[in-house]
Amino acid sequence: ARLDVGQFKLPLGLEGTTSPAVLETVERALFSSDRGRGGAYADVRDLGVGVKGSPLRSLDYHLALTNGLGESMNTMDPDLNKSLAGRVALRLPFPGTVQVGASGALDLDARGDSTHRERMGAELMVARGRLSLRSELVAGRDGAVRRRGGYAHAGYRLTPTVQAVARYDVWDPDTRREGTAADTRERDWLGGVNWYLSGNNLKLQADLVRKTLGASLPSRNLLLVNLQTFW
């Protein structure tokens, strides 16, 4: 087991704990990238103590006790309340790679607190040959606001250096309300290509994204291009 003390990434989700150097899309899923609408359910950091390890070759775990769930990152802790987060991932004995996992987090305070936060998620990853599949579902609450989201992602190696990707991504920042830009459920459809010039050390990514936010709000088309180096 390894002990971490300081500021580190919370053990929430598959994509949220994956290095940006190996992501197959330009941006992360909405539940971890739409920060303006509560999308902080993964890829967040906070100050605390954590322990992680692999008691079996097929099993990984990570537990953390932190000041918060990312809201107090790079700031002084405003109170004495702490948060608990954890993730477990199990690799199943099938051809290729098949991994299932679950993660969750909560504030260790009164459940009726107006700022009480909870997170829970499930994940699946399958990789065999040229094909890779991933999916995650998340749900939780921030005070009285309940949120939900998830994605389904597929990647296929056309050649050893060129990969096609597709993703369906959904994020509902408030499951009890619908109608304004702040609470409308968003659905994104993504198609993209990755060109690995030197593996993940040097790659060019291009994603075309169709963003829809309900019938009352206009849809948008985005072209995202990213040239990434890593050493």
C-alpha positions in Angstrom: 0.0 0.0 0.0 1.1 3.6 -0.6 0.3 6.5 1.7 -0.3 10.0 0.2 -0.3 13.2 2.3 -0.9 16.6 0.8 -3.0 17.8 -2.2 -3.9 15.0 -4.6 -6.6 13.9 -7.0 -9.6 12.4 -5.3 -10.4 8.7 -6.2 -13.6 9.4 -8.2 -14.3 7.6 -11.4 -12.3 6.0 -14.2 -11.7 9.0 -16.5 -11.4 11.4 -13.5 -8.4 9.4 -12.2 -6.8 9.0 -15.7 -3.9 11.2 -16.7 -4.8 13.8 -19.3 -1.8 12.6 -21.3 -3.7 9.4 -22.3 -7.2 10.7 -22.8 -8.7 9.9 -26.2 -10.8 13.1 -26.4 -9.8 16.8 -26.2 -12.0 17.4 -23.2 -13.2 15.2 -20.3 -16.8 14.1 -19.9 -19.3 16.8 -18.9 -19.7 15.6 -15.3 -16.1 16.6 -14.7 -15.6 19.5 -17.2 -18.9 21.5 -16.9 -17.7 23.2 -13.8 -20.0 26.2 -14.3 -23.0 23.9 -13.9 -21.8 21.7 -11.0 -19.7 19.3 -13.1 -17.1 18.6 -10.5 -17.9 14.9 -10.0 -14.4 13.8 -11.0 -10.9 15.2 -11.8 -10.9 17.2 -8.6 -8.2 17.7 -6.0 -8.1 18.5 -2.3 -5.8 18.4 0.7 -5.8 15.3 2.9 -4.4 11.8 3.4 -5.0 8.8 1.2 -4.0 5.2 0.9 -4.1 3.0 -2.2 -2.9 -0.4 -3.2 -3.5 -3.7 -5.0 -4.0 -6.5 -2.5 -4.6 -8.8 -5.6 -3.2 -8.5 -9.1 -6.8 -7.9 -10.3 -8.0 -5.5 -7.6 -7.1 -1.9 -7.0 -8.4 0.3 -4.2 -7.9 4.0 -3.1 -9.4 5.6 0.0 -9.0 9.3 1.0 -9.9 11.6 3.9 -9.8 15.2 2.7 -10.8 18.7 3.6 -13.6 18.6 1.0 -14.6 17.3 -2.4 -12.5 19.8 -4.4 -14.3 23.0 -3.4 -11.5 24.0 -1.0 -8.6 23.3 -3.4 -5.8 25.8 -3.1 -7.6 27.6 -0.3 -7.7 27.5 3.5 -10.1 24.9 4.9 -13.2 27.0 6.0 -14.4 24.5 8.7 -13.5 21.4 10.6 -15.7 19.1 8.5 -13.9 16.4 6.4 -14.9 14.3 3.4 -14.4 10.7 2.6 -13.8 9.3 -0.9 -13.0 5.9 -2.3 -12.8 3.8 -5.4 -12.5 0.1 -6.2 -11.6 -1.4 -9.6 -11.7 -5.1 -10.5 -10.2 -6.6 -13.6 -12.2 -9.7 -14.7 -10.6 -12.8 -16.2 -11.7 -12.4 -19.8 -9.7 -12.0 -23.1 -8.2 -8.6 -23.5 -9.1 -6.1 -20.7 -12.4 -6.1 -18.9 -12.6 -3.9 -15.8 -15.5 -2.9 -13.6 -15.4 -0.3 -10.8 -17.3 1.9 -8.4 -16.5 5.0 -6.5 -18.2 7.3 -4.0 -17.7 10.2 -1.7 -19.5 12.2 1.0 -19.1 15.0 3.4 -18.8 13.7 7.0 -21.3 16.2 8.4 -25.0 16.3 9.1 -26.9 14.9 6.1 -29.4 17.7 6.4 -26.7 20.4 6.0 -27.5 22.8 3.1 -24.0 22.3 1.8 -23.8 18.5 2.2 -22.2 16.7 -0.8 -22.5 13.2 -2.0 -21.0 11.4 -5.0 -21.4 7.9 -6.4 -20.4 6.3 -9.7 -20.1 3.1 -11.6 -17.6 2.3 -14.4 -16.9 -0.2 -17.1 -13.9 -0.6 -19.4 -13.4 -3.1 -22.2 -10.4 -3.3 -24.5 -9.5 -6.0 -27.0 -7.4 -5.7 -30.1 -8.0 -2.4 -31.9 -11.3 -1.7 -30.0 -11.7 0.0 -26.7 -15.0 0.8 -24.9 -15.7 2.8 -21.7 -18.8 3.9 -19.9 -19.5 5.7 -16.6 -22.6 6.7 -14.7 -22.6 9.2 -11.8 -25.1 10.7 -9.5 -25.1 12.8 -6.3 -26.1 16.0 -4.7 -24.8 19.3 -3.6 -27.0 20.5 -0.8 -30.6 20.3 -2.1 -29.5 20.1 -5.8 -29.4 16.5 -7.2 -27.3 15.9 -10.3 -26.8 13.0 -12.7 -24.7 12.2 -15.7 -22.7 9.7 -17.7 -21.1 8.8 -21.0 -20.5 5.9 -23.5 -17.2 6.0 -25.4 -15.7 3.9 -28.2 -12.3 4.0 -29.8 -11.0 2.0 -32.7 -7.5 1.9 -34.1 -7.7 2.4 -37.9 -3.9 2.1 -38.1 -1.2 1.7 -35.5 -1.0 5.6 -35.3 -4.6 6.7 -36.2 -7.6 6.2 -33.9 -11.3 7.0 -34.5 -13.4 7.9 -31.4 -17.1 8.4 -30.7 -18.8 9.4 -27.5 -22.3 10.1 -26.2 -22.2 12.3 -23.1 -25.0 13.6 -20.9 -25.1 15.8 -17.8 -28.1 17.0 -15.8 -27.0 19.7 -13.3 -30.4 19.7 -11.6 -32.7 16.7 -12.0 -35.7 18.5 -10.5 -35.6 21.5 -12.8 -35.5 22.1 -16.5 -35.7 25.2 -18.6 -32.8 27.6 -18.0 -29.2 27.4 -19.2 -28.2 26.8 -15.6 -30.3 23.6 -15.0 -31.1 22.2 -18.5 -29.9 18.7 -19.2 -27.1 18.7 -21.9 -26.5 15.9 -24.4 -23.3 15.9 -26.5 -22.5 13.7 -29.5 -18.8 13.5 -30.4 -16.8 12.1 -33.3 -13.1 12.5 -33.5 -9.7 11.4 -34.7 -6.4 11.0 -32.9 -3.1 10.9 -34.7 -0.3 9.5 -32.5 2.9 10.9 -33.9 4.9 9.4 -31.0 2.5 7.5 -28.9 1.0 9.7 -26.1 4.2 11.7 -26.0 3.2 13.6 -29.1 -0.4 13.4 -30.6 -2.8 15.6 -32.6 -6.5 15.4 -31.7 -9.6 16.7 -33.5 -13.1 16.4 -32.2 -16.4 17.5 -33.7 -19.0 18.0 -31.0 -22.8 18.5 -31.3 -24.1 20.1 -28.1 -27.8 20.1 -27.4 -29.5 21.7 -24.3 -33.2 21.1 -24.7 -35.8 22.4 -27.1 -35.9 26.0 -25.7 -32.1 26.6 -26.0 -30.0 26.6 -29.3 -27.8 23.7 -30.1 -24.2 24.3 -31.0 -21.5 22.6 -33.1 -17.9 22.8 -31.9 -14.6 21.8 -33.5 -11.9 21.1 -30.9 -8.3 20.6 -31.9 -5.5 19.8 -29.5 -1.7 19.2 -30.1 -0.3 17.6 -27.0 3.3 16.8 -26.0 4.3 14.8 -22.9 7.7 14.0 -21.5 
